[in-house]
Amino acid sequence: MTAPSVSVVIPTHARPELMKRAVESVIAQRYDGRVEIIVVFDACDPDLPVVELDARHELRGLVNSRTPGLAGARNTGILSSSHAYVAFLDDDDYWLPNKLEFQMGAFATHPETILVGTGMRVDDGSSTHDRLLPFDRVTHSDLVRDRLAALHSSSFMFRRSSFSGALGLVDEELPRSYGEDYDLLLRTATLSTIIVVNLPLVAVSWSGQSYFFGRWADYANALKYLLAKHPEFTGNRRALGRIESQIAYALAASGEKVEARSWAKRALADRLLQPKAVLAIAISFGWIHSDTVVRAARRFGKGI
């Protein structure tokens, strides 16, 4: 039986060496099916890496023709894809060799699902931390309660038909595309249970400055957008408090001290145990710097 063909969408922006590593990790997959690799160049000149391809692999480069940013770049790749399954891979991440094989096995076992993800390995440049999911099936209520950060977008593989059907494309209205993966998970989980291959099959690079260094206001605006788009958060005070505390932290880090404290108070009123809300208050009064918190979190394989 012929293994199904897969399209892999890799958005990139001016990181040629990392992008080459990502492409090579796809080529190195122990998978017998055909694999189409689509590198989408976002706000940078197209320049495909020189790699060795065999008969099973095709490498193409495109320029993002939609909204600038990650969401538009993903959609450019999705719409250009040729195969029945579409996988995401960020340009600074890479796959472990059995990822496609295990995910396609999960699709065969669960024909009802439209998304299969995996656990991940966090690589901070000096050490690694494996992060797995607490369960192998993820529902919408699970995702409302918790973002489940171990379910990283570089592990996502979808049935392509879902993007032209009820799911739709990645939301390009999100500020700076922040949270496009969480939004996509929430929307997906309203249509089918998400299946997880609970192994660290994606290596996620977390090193250096936070992506949101200097962009925390966009982070806060994106979270506000998600709250408005997904009213189900308001029915779960724990979940609401979690998002409110993230908004408070982002506002504090961006220098919006008064608004940060207002959101922190809301978060603590909805759920008292909210460390990010407490940190937001501390940052807003100058007792600690946001960069210090980010660096400390990354040492433990965590994000903000």
Backbone bond lengths (Angstrom), bond angles and torsions (degrees), N, CA, C in turn:
res aa  C-N    CA-C-N  psi(-1)  N-CA   C-N-CA  omega(-1)  CA-C   N-CA-C  phi
1 M - - - 1.467 - - 1.529 110.15 -
2 T 1.325 116.49 131.29 1.457 121.59 -177.97 1.517 110.78 -73.82
3 A 1.319 116.20 132.18 1.461 120.49 178.06 1.517 110.05 -69.22
4 P 1.342 118.74 139.85 1.467 121.20 -179.61 1.524 111.68 -60.06
5 S 1.322 115.51 149.97 1.464 121.67 178.02 1.524 110.55 -85.10
6 V 1.319 116.01 149.39 1.459 122.47 -174.43 1.521 109.92 -131.39
7 S 1.336 116.35 139.26 1.461 122.24 170.02 1.521 108.44 -104.63
8 V 1.317 117.30 135.68 1.460 122.77 -179.98 1.528 108.64 -117.54
9 V 1.310 116.70 122.55 1.469 122.20 -177.85 1.525 108.96 -103.11
10 I 1.333 116.35 120.35 1.468 122.82 -179.49 1.526 108.77 -120.74
11 P 1.339 119.24 96.90 1.462 120.35 172.76 1.530 109.57 -71.25
12 T 1.318 117.77 144.23 1.458 119.84 179.80 1.518 110.47 -146.03
13 H 1.326 114.07 151.92 1.465 120.82 176.04 1.527 109.46 -142.90
14 A 1.311 116.33 98.64 1.470 123.57 170.05 1.530 113.32 54.78
15 R 1.345 116.66 39.89 1.468 120.29 175.02 1.531 108.17 -133.01
16 P 1.335 117.19 67.61 1.475 119.95 -169.97 1.524 114.20 -62.85
17 E 1.335 118.68 -38.32 1.464 119.44 -177.86 1.526 111.66 -69.70
18 L 1.341 116.15 -42.20 1.459 119.25 177.50 1.523 110.59 -65.88
19 M 1.336 115.77 -42.79 1.465 119.45 179.63 1.525 111.09 -60.88
20 K 1.325 117.06 -39.32 1.467 120.21 177.73 1.525 110.25 -61.63
21 R 1.342 116.64 -41.86 1.467 119.87 177.61 1.526 110.65 -59.94
22 A 1.341 116.85 -42.41 1.466 120.64 178.79 1.529 110.74 -61.01
23 V 1.331 116.65 -46.49 1.465 121.44 -179.87 1.524 110.19 -60.85
24 E 1.324 116.99 -44.91 1.464 120.52 -178.51 1.532 111.68 -64.37
25 S 1.339 116.90 -31.52 1.468 118.69 178.14 1.525 111.69 -69.36
26 V 1.326 117.17 -27.55 1.466 120.59 175.16 1.531 109.73 -73.03
27 I 1.319 115.95 -44.59 1.463 120.38 179.72 1.527 110.95 -61.54
28 A 1.328 116.63 -31.49 1.467 121.57 -176.60 1.526 113.65 -81.97
29 Q 1.324 117.97 2.25 1.460 120.23 -179.36 1.527 111.68 -63.41
30 R 1.335 115.20 139.48 1.472 120.88 175.64 1.522 107.82 -86.33
31 Y 1.317 114.91 73.52 1.465 121.02 -174.50 1.520 108.17 -140.60
32 D 1.325 116.93 134.39 1.461 121.46 -172.63 1.527 113.69 -87.15
33 G 1.333 117.93 -14.12 1.456 119.93 -177.82 1.517 112.95 -77.96
34 R 1.316 115.59 168.24 1.464 120.98 176.60 1.529 108.98 -74.44
35 V 1.313 115.58 142.28 1.460 120.96 -178.20 1.526 109.34 -131.77
36 E 1.314 114.71 121.52 1.457 122.65 176.90 1.526 108.22 -100.06
37 I 1.321 117.83 121.91 1.463 122.68 -179.16 1.530 108.05 -105.74
38 I 1.338 115.36 118.60 1.467 120.76 -178.15 1.525 108.10 -113.81
39 V 1.327 116.86 110.00 1.463 121.65 176.60 1.525 107.45 -94.48
40 V 1.330 116.03 122.01 1.465 121.15 -177.85 1.529 108.13 -106.80
41 F 1.325 116.65 116.22 1.462 122.32 -177.65 1.525 108.94 -88.66
42 D 1.332 114.47 117.29 1.460 121.13 -176.46 1.529 109.74 -106.94
43 A 1.320 116.84 113.35 1.470 123.17 178.35 1.525 111.89 55.93
44 C 1.320 116.49 38.39 1.464 121.14 174.56 1.533 108.03 -155.06
45 D 1.318 116.32 161.40 1.460 120.39 -178.04 1.528 110.10 -70.40
46 P 1.330 117.38 137.74 1.460 120.14 178.80 1.522 111.61 -69.95
47 D 1.304 116.29 129.21 1.463 121.15 -179.16 1.528 107.86 -154.32
48 L 1.322 116.33 93.54 1.460 120.48 -178.21 1.525 111.32 -70.65
49 P 1.325 117.26 144.31 1.462 119.64 179.12 1.526 111.31 -72.76
50 V 1.299 115.18 155.41 1.463 121.01 174.08 1.520 107.89 -87.44
51 V 1.328 115.96 111.54 1.464 121.53 -178.44 1.523 108.54 -137.21
52 E 1.317 115.73 160.57 1.462 120.75 177.89 1.523 109.27 -88.89
53 L 1.326 116.06 124.58 1.462 122.08 -179.77 1.522 109.74 -114.27
54 D 1.325 115.88 143.05 1.457 118.78 172.21 1.523 108.92 -104.51
55 A 1.327 116.77 -172.20 1.465 120.63 -173.86 1.524 112.85 -66.96
56 R 1.341 117.53 -19.52 1.465 120.28 -177.64 1.526 113.29 -84.25
57 H 1.322 117.27 -13.89 1.456 120.28 -172.23 1.523 112.52 -116.28
58 E 1.322 114.21 142.00 1.464 121.95 174.17 1.526 107.67 -128.67
59 L 1.330 117.08 136.63 1.460 122.36 179.08 1.514 109.03 -120.35
60 R 1.347 115.40 124.84 1.465 120.87 178.68 1.523 110.12 -129.25
61 G 1.318 116.08 149.79 1.451 121.48 175.68 1.517 111.03 -118.14
62 L 1.327 116.89 138.57 1.458 122.81 177.94 1.522 108.83 -132.64
63 V 1.319 115.98 156.63 1.459 121.86 171.13 1.523 107.74 -99.12
64 N 1.316 117.53 134.44 1.468 121.42 178.47 1.521 109.43 -55.74
65 S 1.318 115.93 116.81 1.469 121.24 -177.25 1.524 112.38 -101.30
66 R 1.336 116.28 5.51 1.449 119.89 -176.23 1.535 109.60 -117.74
67 T 1.316 117.53 -152.35 1.452 121.16 -179.59 1.526 110.15 -59.32
68 P 1.336 118.80 130.96 1.467 119.41 177.21 1.524 111.01 -57.95
69 G 1.329 115.91 140.59 1.452 120.17 -179.63 1.519 111.95 120.66
70 L 1.321 114.42 176.52 1.460 120.86 -173.38 1.521 112.84 -62.91
71 A 1.331 117.48 -42.74 1.470 119.78 -177.77 1.526 111.19 -62.78
72 G 1.337 117.18 -47.23 1.462 120.35 179.17 1.518 112.16 -63.70
73 A 1.341 116.03 -37.97 1.465 119.83 179.22 1.528 110.55 -66.56
74 R 1.328 116.77 -42.72 1.471 118.81 177.04 1.530 110.06 -59.06
75 N 1.318 116.58 -46.01 1.466 119.94 -177.60 1.523 111.74 -65.03
76 T 1.325 117.58 -37.25 1.464 120.18 175.56 1.523 110.17 -57.24
77 G 1.337 115.94 -44.63 1.461 119.88 179.30 1.517 112.95 -68.35
78 I 1.323 116.68 -42.93 1.468 120.97 -179.95 1.524 110.30 -58.57
79 L 1.329 116.55 -47.77 1.463 120.75 -176.24 1.523 112.46 -67.89
80 S 1.334 116.38 -22.65 1.465 120.19 178.28 1.518 112.77 -92.31
81 S 1.320 117.39 -7.90 1.461 120.40 -174.68 1.525 112.14 -69.39
82 S 1.332 114.77 152.34 1.464 120.71 -173.39 1.520 114.37 -108.47
83 H 1.326 117.54 -16.15 1.458 120.36 -168.41 1.524 112.98 -110.57
84 A 1.322 115.63 169.13 1.468 121.85 -172.00 1.525 113.31 -76.11
85 Y 1.327 117.21 -13.74 1.462 121.52 178.73 1.524 108.92 -125.60
86 V 1.337 115.78 137.35 1.466 121.27 -178.70 1.523 108.56 -125.27
87 A 1.326 116.16 124.99 1.463 122.34 178.77 1.518 109.48 -112.15
88 F 1.333 116.03 147.87 1.463 122.55 176.69 1.529 109.41 -102.66
89 L 1.323 115.45 144.99 1.463 121.47 171.39 1.517 108.36 -150.15
90 D 1.330 117.43 120.41 1.454 121.17 176.32 1.524 109.32 -73.57
91 D 1.330 116.62 151.84 1.464 119.20 -171.27 1.522 113.96 -69.24
92 D 1.339 118.02 -19.80 1.463 119.39 179.18 1.523 113.31 -97.87
93 D 1.323 117.15 6.17 1.461 122.18 177.58 1.525 109.90 -110.58
94 Y 1.319 116.38 171.87 1.463 119.14 176.35 1.527 109.33 -152.26
95 W 1.338 115.16 158.17 1.459 121.77 -176.63 1.522 111.25 -96.59
96 L 1.328 115.29 148.63 1.460 121.34 168.51 1.542 108.32 -81.93
97 P 1.333 117.79 155.76 1.478 120.18 -164.25 1.521 117.51 -61.29
98 N 1.332 120.19 -24.15 1.466 120.27 -175.47 1.526 113.60 -99.86
99 K 1.304 118.12 9.47 1.467 120.35 -172.27 1.532 112.34 -57.96
100 L 1.317 117.55 -55.57 1.468 119.63 -176.90 1.527 111.79 -61.93
101 E 1.300 116.64 -41.43 1.473 120.51 -179.24 1.532 110.55 -59.19
102 F 1.327 116.87 -48.34 1.462 120.12 -177.87 1.529 111.52 -68.50
103 Q 1.323 117.58 -38.63 1.462 119.23 -179.46 1.520 111.87 -68.69
104 M 1.313 117.58 -41.03 1.451 118.76 178.97 1.525 110.89 -66.82
105 G 1.329 117.16 -30.97 1.460 120.19 173.24 1.521 111.36 -63.84
106 A 1.346 116.16 -38.04 1.470 120.29 178.44 1.526 110.91 -67.19
107 F 1.326 117.41 -39.11 1.462 119.42 176.55 1.526 111.15 -62.56
108 A 1.329 117.15 -39.08 1.468 120.45 179.94 1.523 110.78 -65.39
109 T 1.340 115.76 -35.60 1.463 120.56 -179.40 1.525 111.99 -78.18
110 H 1.324 117.07 -28.16 1.463 122.26 -176.29 1.537 110.02 -124.96
111 P 1.322 117.73 74.38 1.468 120.18 -177.31 1.523 113.30 -65.49
112 E 1.343 117.91 -13.06 1.468 121.03 -178.67 1.520 112.81 -81.38
113 T 1.336 118.25 -17.55 1.455 119.52 -174.59 1.523 111.71 -86.59
114 I 1.340 115.87 153.50 1.463 119.46 175.89 1.521 111.76 -110.39
115 L 1.338 117.98 -6.07 1.463 121.43 179.86 1.523 110.21 -142.69
116 V 1.333 115.09 130.37 1.462 122.37 171.35 1.522 107.80 -120.82
117 G 1.347 115.57 127.17 1.453 120.93 175.79 1.516 110.53 -115.52
118 T 1.328 116.38 -176.59 1.455 121.32 177.77 1.531 109.08 -139.95
119 G 1.326 116.00 172.19 1.451 120.70 167.65 1.517 109.36 -74.17
120 M 1.342 115.65 -179.99 1.466 117.46 -176.27 1.523 111.18 -141.03
121 R 1.311 114.01 162.71 1.459 123.64 173.20 1.526 107.08 -115.55
122 V 1.316 117.09 119.46 1.457 121.46 178.69 1.523 108.79 -85.70
123 D 1.332 115.99 125.47 1.464 122.53 -178.37 1.522 107.94 -117.49
124 D 1.350 116.74 108.76 1.463 119.95 -178.96 1.528 112.57 -95.92
125 G 1.323 116.32 11.36 1.446 120.60 178.31 1.508 113.85 95.62
126 S 1.330 117.01 -20.58 1.465 120.53 179.53 1.523 112.36 -126.98
127 S 1.320 117.18 -21.54 1.463 121.62 179.05 1.521 109.17 -153.38
128 T 1.324 115.80 168.78 1.458 120.33 179.51 1.521 109.92 -127.84
129 H 1.329 115.68 152.63 1.461 122.73 176.99 1.523 106.91 -136.27
130 D 1.319 117.23 124.92 1.459 120.68 176.59 1.522 109.40 -84.12
131 R 1.332 115.58 133.11 1.463 121.07 178.40 1.527 108.46 -125.92
132 L 1.305 116.24 119.15 1.459 122.16 179.70 1.524 109.70 -111.29
133 L 1.310 116.07 167.74 1.454 122.46 177.93 1.534 109.69 -85.36
134 P 1.324 118.33 154.06 1.469 119.93 177.67 1.517 112.94 -73.88
135 F 1.333 117.77 -10.46 1.468 121.32 179.31 1.521 108.74 -155.38
136 D 1.329 116.06 167.49 1.465 121.74 -174.57 1.525 113.33 -98.17
137 R 1.322 116.92 -5.86 1.466 121.69 177.51 1.526 107.52 -130.74
138 V 1.312 116.80 126.39 1.463 121.92 -174.91 1.523 109.24 -113.49
139 T 1.328 115.84 126.65 1.460 121.48 -179.97 1.527 110.48 -106.06
140 H 1.324 114.62 171.98 1.461 120.01 178.66 1.523 110.97 -61.69
141 S 1.323 118.05 -42.91 1.462 120.46 -179.72 1.529 111.40 -64.69
142 D 1.330 117.31 -33.24 1.471 120.33 174.92 1.522 110.33 -59.83
143 L 1.334 116.35 -44.02 1.460 121.28 -175.81 1.517 112.55 -74.85
144 V 1.311 117.93 -28.05 1.462 119.61 173.94 1.528 109.32 -66.98
145 R 1.319 116.40 -41.69 1.465 120.50 -179.34 1.516 111.94 -68.63
146 D 1.355 117.50 -34.40 1.466 120.35 -171.08 1.527 108.62 -155.59
147 R 1.315 117.01 135.21 1.467 120.78 177.43 1.526 111.99 -62.75
148 L 1.329 118.89 -22.58 1.467 123.29 -178.14 1.532 109.66 54.49
149 A 1.330 114.72 66.37 1.463 121.82 -172.15 1.520 113.46 -59.33
150 A 1.328 117.95 -22.42 1.471 119.66 177.91 1.527 112.05 -66.72
151 L 1.336 116.92 -16.17 1.470 121.32 176.90 1.534 107.44 -90.23
152 H 1.317 115.16 82.77 1.469 121.77 -171.61 1.525 111.04 -86.16
153 S 1.334 116.02 150.63 1.470 120.32 -177.25 1.529 112.55 -62.52
154 S 1.340 118.55 -27.67 1.465 119.98 178.54 1.521 112.28 -70.87
155 S 1.345 116.64 -4.82 1.468 120.00 174.78 1.529 112.21 -99.78
156 F 1.336 117.50 -8.54 1.471 120.07 -172.16 1.529 111.47 -68.42
157 M 1.328 115.88 134.93 1.463 121.83 166.46 1.522 108.42 -135.06
158 F 1.331 116.06 125.65 1.461 123.27 -175.99 1.523 111.53 -113.41
159 R 1.325 114.38 155.61 1.462 118.82 161.71 1.533 106.56 -73.49
160 R 1.317 116.90 125.70 1.467 120.40 -174.24 1.526 112.09 -59.77
161 S 1.321 117.07 -32.55 1.465 120.84 -176.96 1.524 112.42 -60.83
162 S 1.344 116.95 -24.44 1.457 119.26 -178.40 1.528 111.85 -66.22
163 F 1.337 117.46 -30.60 1.460 120.36 -178.09 1.526 112.42 -69.99
164 S 1.321 116.90 -27.97 1.467 120.40 176.82 1.522 111.47 -96.50
165 G 1.330 115.95 2.19 1.458 121.28 -179.98 1.512 111.89 -111.38
166 A 1.318 115.69 -135.66 1.466 121.18 -172.59 1.526 113.10 -65.99
167 L 1.322 118.12 -30.23 1.461 120.41 -177.70 1.521 112.10 -70.17
168 G 1.313 116.75 -48.10 1.459 120.44 -175.99 1.521 111.49 80.74
169 L 1.318 116.00 180.00 1.457 122.07 -175.77 1.527 111.78 -82.26
170 V 1.319 115.63 176.46 1.457 121.79 175.75 1.528 108.46 -65.52
171 D 1.333 117.38 139.73 1.457 122.64 -176.35 1.527 110.17 -73.80
172 E 1.338 116.19 113.52 1.458 121.49 -178.92 1.526 112.97 -88.16
173 E 1.329 117.86 -0.17 1.460 121.15 -179.79 1.526 112.62 -85.06
174 L 1.322 117.72 -15.64 1.459 120.86 -178.90 1.532 110.56 -64.32
175 P 1.334 118.30 129.03 1.473 120.65 179.00 1.527 111.47 -55.56
176 R 1.337 115.41 126.40 1.469 122.67 179.77 1.526 112.78 57.51
177 S 1.324 117.19 14.82 1.468 123.16 -177.75 1.519 112.70 64.53
178 Y 1.346 117.59 11.68 1.455 118.08 -179.28 1.537 109.93 -66.94
179 G 1.331 116.58 133.99 1.455 121.56 177.91 1.512 113.93 81.31
180 E 1.346 117.72 8.02 1.470 118.96 179.50 1.522 110.54 -62.12
181 D 1.346 116.78 -31.28 1.454 119.74 179.40 1.530 111.43 -71.71
182 Y 1.336 117.05 -40.55 1.470 120.60 178.32 1.522 110.22 -66.06
183 D 1.320 116.37 -43.79 1.464 120.52 177.18 1.530 110.44 -58.79
184 L 1.325 116.47 -42.53 1.464 120.81 -178.97 1.527 110.57 -66.37
185 L 1.336 117.02 -39.94 1.462 120.19 176.77 1.530 111.53 -62.05
186 L 1.329 116.41 -46.40 1.463 120.26 -179.81 1.525 111.29 -60.51
187 R 1.327 116.48 -43.89 1.471 120.10 179.95 1.528 110.90 -67.33
188 T 1.330 116.16 -41.12 1.467 119.92 179.26 1.521 111.22 -61.18
189 A 1.333 115.34 -43.67 1.464 119.75 -174.95 1.522 113.20 -69.74
190 T 1.328 118.41 -13.93 1.466 119.77 172.25 1.531 110.89 -76.98
191 L 1.332 116.75 -15.16 1.462 121.36 -177.26 1.521 112.97 -103.49
192 S 1.333 117.01 -34.57 1.465 120.26 178.94 1.519 109.00 -160.43
193 T 1.321 115.73 156.70 1.455 120.69 172.99 1.525 109.14 -65.66
194 I 1.331 116.49 139.08 1.460 121.91 177.66 1.530 108.16 -88.42
195 I 1.319 116.27 129.22 1.454 121.74 179.82 1.528 109.29 -96.04
196 V 1.325 115.88 139.16 1.466 121.34 -178.51 1.524 110.16 -119.74
197 V 1.326 116.71 126.91 1.453 121.73 165.92 1.526 105.06 -84.99
198 N 1.308 116.71 102.78 1.465 120.75 -165.62 1.529 112.29 -84.36
199 L 1.325 113.72 62.44 1.461 123.06 176.74 1.525 107.54 -134.28
200 P 1.340 118.51 152.27 1.469 120.58 179.13 1.527 110.98 -78.50
201 L 1.323 116.53 83.32 1.459 121.78 -173.82 1.523 113.36 -102.58
202 V 1.335 116.70 -1.25 1.461 122.26 176.17 1.514 108.27 -126.66
203 A 1.331 117.23 130.93 1.461 121.42 174.38 1.526 108.10 -98.74
204 V 1.329 115.69 118.96 1.467 122.38 -176.21 1.519 108.79 -106.27
205 S 1.317 116.30 124.89 1.459 121.34 -177.56 1.516 110.62 -84.33
206 W 1.323 115.83 117.15 1.465 121.93 175.08 1.518 107.23 -125.19
207 S 1.317 116.01 95.29 1.463 119.75 179.81 1.519 109.14 -152.15
208 G 1.323 115.17 159.83 1.452 119.54 179.52 1.511 111.99 75.12
209 Q 1.346 116.14 -158.75 1.448 121.56 -178.38 1.520 110.98 -69.41
210 S 1.311 115.28 151.40 1.455 119.72 172.58 1.524 109.77 -59.49
211 Y 1.339 116.01 143.46 1.461 120.41 175.45 1.520 110.80 -54.44
212 F 1.337 116.97 -30.43 1.454 120.67 -174.74 1.519 113.44 -93.45
213 F 1.346 117.52 10.20 1.445 119.27 174.79 1.529 108.74 -59.98
214 G 1.321 116.62 119.25 1.458 120.81 -176.63 1.504 114.06 82.74
215 R 1.354 117.59 -1.84 1.470 121.62 -177.30 1.518 111.17 -127.03
216 W 1.307 117.19 20.95 1.453 120.39 -174.59 1.519 112.27 -62.84
217 A 1.333 117.79 -29.92 1.473 119.58 178.34 1.523 110.84 -63.76
218 D 1.341 117.10 -38.00 1.468 120.79 176.59 1.526 110.74 -65.42
219 Y 1.325 115.49 -38.81 1.462 121.34 177.13 1.530 109.94 -59.13
220 A 1.333 116.12 -47.09 1.468 119.88 179.61 1.521 111.10 -63.09
221 N 1.328 117.08 -43.62 1.469 120.57 -179.72 1.526 111.61 -63.32
222 A 1.328 116.54 -38.03 1.469 119.79 179.16 1.527 110.85 -66.00
223 L 1.324 116.74 -40.26 1.462 119.79 178.65 1.527 111.41 -66.26
224 K 1.323 116.74 -38.08 1.468 120.02 175.39 1.535 110.34 -62.49
225 Y 1.331 115.62 -39.55 1.468 121.36 177.52 1.526 110.48 -60.74
226 L 1.353 116.30 -44.69 1.460 120.05 -179.97 1.524 111.77 -63.82
227 L 1.333 116.81 -39.16 1.464 119.89 177.61 1.524 110.86 -60.90
228 A 1.330 116.57 -42.80 1.462 120.32 -179.15 1.527 111.48 -69.70
229 K 1.329 116.68 -34.84 1.469 120.69 -176.35 1.522 112.06 -76.00
230 H 1.337 116.48 -30.70 1.459 120.62 -175.41 1.528 109.61 -118.15
231 P 1.315 117.39 83.37 1.467 120.88 -176.38 1.524 113.38 -64.38
232 E 1.327 118.21 -11.76 1.457 120.45 178.93 1.536 111.93 -62.07
233 F 1.326 117.64 -21.07 1.465 119.31 176.49 1.526 111.89 -63.49
234 T 1.316 116.82 -33.04 1.470 119.19 -176.76 1.524 112.07 -68.86
235 G 1.315 117.49 -17.34 1.455 121.11 178.33 1.512 113.66 -88.37
236 N 1.315 116.73 1.31 1.463 121.47 -179.41 1.522 107.60 -134.91
237 R 1.329 117.21 101.16 1.463 120.56 -172.74 1.529 111.90 -63.94
238 R 1.312 117.13 -33.61 1.458 119.47 177.43 1.529 110.58 -63.31
239 A 1.333 116.26 -46.40 1.460 120.69 179.08 1.529 110.65 -65.70
240 L 1.328 115.87 -41.92 1.455 119.89 179.63 1.528 110.66 -61.26
241 G 1.333 116.09 -44.71 1.457 120.01 178.63 1.516 112.67 -61.05
242 R 1.339 115.95 -36.44 1.464 119.88 178.59 1.523 111.43 -62.27
243 I 1.335 116.77 -47.36 1.461 120.23 179.79 1.531 110.54 -67.18
244 E 1.316 116.73 -42.20 1.468 120.00 179.23 1.528 111.39 -60.70
245 S 1.339 116.82 -37.92 1.462 119.11 179.55 1.526 111.25 -68.69
246 Q 1.337 117.48 -34.32 1.460 120.58 176.38 1.524 110.61 -66.59
247 I 1.333 116.17 -40.01 1.465 119.98 176.69 1.527 110.02 -62.87
248 A 1.336 115.94 -43.96 1.460 120.41 178.98 1.522 110.68 -58.78
249 Y 1.321 117.13 -45.15 1.462 121.09 -179.50 1.530 110.57 -61.45
250 A 1.344 116.37 -46.86 1.464 120.18 -178.29 1.528 111.07 -62.96
251 L 1.327 116.94 -40.44 1.467 120.04 178.26 1.525 111.31 -65.06
252 A 1.327 116.54 -41.32 1.465 119.91 177.90 1.529 110.64 -62.50
253 A 1.342 116.18 -43.43 1.463 120.34 -179.36 1.524 112.12 -66.47
254 S 1.330 116.45 -26.58 1.467 120.34 179.26 1.527 112.61 -88.50
255 G 1.334 116.98 -0.80 1.462 120.69 177.20 1.508 115.32 93.46
256 E 1.345 117.28 2.77 1.464 121.00 178.98 1.535 108.39 -86.41
257 K 1.316 115.70 76.88 1.465 121.31 -167.98 1.518 113.31 -66.28
258 V 1.340 117.13 -47.02 1.459 120.65 -175.92 1.528 110.51 -66.82
259 E 1.341 116.53 -46.59 1.468 119.71 179.71 1.529 110.53 -65.26
260 A 1.323 116.76 -35.43 1.462 120.32 178.29 1.521 111.00 -60.79
261 R 1.329 116.21 -44.58 1.465 118.95 -179.57 1.525 111.26 -67.02
262 S 1.335 116.92 -32.80 1.462 120.64 177.53 1.530 110.76 -64.27
263 W 1.338 116.66 -45.67 1.465 120.06 178.65 1.520 111.16 -68.25
264 A 1.332 116.58 -35.31 1.474 119.58 177.95 1.518 110.74 -63.10
265 K 1.311 117.49 -40.36 1.468 120.83 178.30 1.523 110.60 -63.84
266 R 1.333 116.49 -41.22 1.466 120.22 177.32 1.522 110.32 -61.44
267 A 1.336 116.09 -43.73 1.462 120.35 -178.96 1.519 111.19 -62.54
268 L 1.313 117.12 -44.33 1.460 120.93 -178.62 1.521 111.90 -69.93
269 A 1.332 116.62 -28.04 1.461 119.95 176.06 1.529 110.72 -70.68
270 D 1.335 116.42 -34.15 1.456 119.95 179.78 1.524 111.89 -80.10
271 R 1.334 115.77 -34.09 1.474 119.77 176.17 1.513 108.12 -155.87
272 L 1.304 116.25 115.45 1.459 121.20 -171.74 1.522 112.41 -61.10
273 L 1.330 117.64 -40.67 1.462 120.85 -176.18 1.525 110.54 -84.51
274 Q 1.323 116.24 81.91 1.459 122.33 -179.85 1.532 108.53 -130.48
275 P 1.343 118.24 89.45 1.472 120.42 -177.35 1.523 113.96 -55.96
276 K 1.344 117.02 -37.18 1.466 118.53 -178.68 1.530 111.31 -66.08
277 A 1.332 116.93 -32.57 1.468 119.55 177.31 1.528 110.14 -66.88
278 V 1.318 116.11 -42.30 1.468 120.33 177.56 1.525 110.33 -63.79
279 L 1.338 117.01 -42.87 1.456 120.57 177.46 1.523 111.11 -63.23
280 A 1.334 116.31 -38.14 1.466 119.77 178.56 1.526 110.97 -60.30
281 I 1.314 116.42 -42.67 1.466 120.23 178.06 1.526 109.90 -63.43
282 A 1.341 116.75 -44.34 1.462 120.65 179.75 1.525 111.38 -61.62
283 I 1.335 116.65 -42.81 1.465 120.35 178.94 1.526 110.93 -65.88
284 S 1.332 116.05 -39.81 1.466 119.74 -177.52 1.525 112.30 -64.63
285 F 1.337 117.04 -26.81 1.463 120.81 177.63 1.533 112.46 -95.20
286 G 1.341 116.32 1.27 1.454 119.85 177.27 1.510 114.54 79.77
287 W 1.322 118.50 16.00 1.463 121.54 -178.77 1.525 111.92 -77.96
288 I 1.334 116.64 -22.24 1.463 122.31 179.09 1.515 107.62 -152.13
289 H 1.335 117.69 155.00 1.464 121.37 179.96 1.525 109.55 -101.28
290 S 1.315 116.62 143.81 1.470 120.74 -177.26 1.524 112.09 -61.54
291 D 1.334 118.48 -35.28 1.465 120.58 179.68 1.524 111.44 -61.72
292 T 1.315 116.39 -36.08 1.460 120.62 178.55 1.520 110.40 -62.24
293 V 1.327 116.14 -41.73 1.462 120.83 179.75 1.527 110.41 -65.82
294 V 1.334 116.89 -44.15 1.466 120.85 -178.89 1.526 110.70 -61.32
295 R 1.325 116.51 -45.80 1.473 119.75 -178.97 1.528 111.00 -63.76
296 A 1.318 116.50 -41.00 1.469 119.87 178.90 1.526 110.92 -63.20
297 A 1.333 116.84 -42.44 1.463 120.51 179.64 1.506 111.77 -62.53
298 R 1.327 117.02 -42.18 1.458 120.84 -177.62 1.528 112.21 -66.21
299 R 1.316 117.66 -29.89 1.466 120.26 177.52 1.523 111.87 -62.59
300 F 1.324 115.79 -24.02 1.466 120.73 178.79 1.526 112.15 -104.73
301 G 1.349 116.20 15.86 1.460 120.33 178.29 1.502 113.59 70.66
302 K 1.328 117.16 26.84 1.448 122.23 -178.72 1.525 110.56 -113.94
303 G 1.329 115.57 162.31 1.450 121.53 174.80 1.508 110.42 -120.70
304 I 1.332 115.90 172.33 1.463 120.76 177.01 1.513 109.19 -101.04
